[in-house]
Amino acid sequence: PPAMRKFPRRRSCLGSASKTWPRGEDTEIMQYLAHIAADGREQTVQAHLEGTAVLAAQFARPFGAEGQAELAGLAHDLGKYSAAFQRRLQGGPKVDHSTAGAVECWKCKQPFAAFAVAGHHGGLPDGGGRGDGPEAATFWGRIKRAGRGGLEPYGAWAREVSLPGGQPPPFAKQNPGAGMFFIRMLYSCLVDADFLDTEAFMSGKPRGSCSGCWKKKAPSIRPL
């Protein structure tokens, strides 16, 4: 398998509060899985998050968003740290596993990463407004649904993952339009990284490093 970057244990952007084990969490699960290949090989959630974070950071480095992409990669599948998703891998019902990571990014005051994570399966959601109810499919609706206990317990992530802090590149905060453009750039890095890490595992073929490969496929974005 390809060499995996080791993510050091560090203080989470949430501080000690992120280490609280939520009520209702299944503490008997010894290993949380992200994928099971046709030949029976298993990929843990932690391995998938770290692999995705490495690739996403490489893709985002040219526009100064390596830290934001690493955060999105580490957070995107936190919802798989739930007993419900583990049952899904065995043929159980579908589970919303993307909102959890968006919520954790939001708690870290990282709205750009939160939007990218929220949309990494179904596409970027409409933002909506603070008046949206928990039944709404908007970003605010999903945040409210989580706040009212509408997600499967997923607190086991805090034993294996620490979410980094970090600031987005300066251009992302210039105006609302720049922020929306940045979200789309970050989202693109995340979904590509997620797909490639999953594909590499499911196929059993090393993906190697993509550092610098963007230069061979497209001109520089700097003039933009």
Secondary structure, 3 states (H helix, E strand, C coil): CCCCCCCCCCCCCCHHHHHCCCCCCCCCCCCCEEEECCCCCEEEHHHHHHHHHHHHHHHHHHHCCHHHHHHHHHHCCHHHCCHHHHHHCCCCCCCCCCHHHHHHHHHCCCHHHHHHHHCCCCCCCCCCCCCCCCCCCCHHHHHHHHHCCCCCCCHHHHHCCCCCCCCCCHHHHCCHHHHHHHHHHHHHHHHHHHHHHHHHHHHCCCCCCCCCHHHHCCCCCCCC
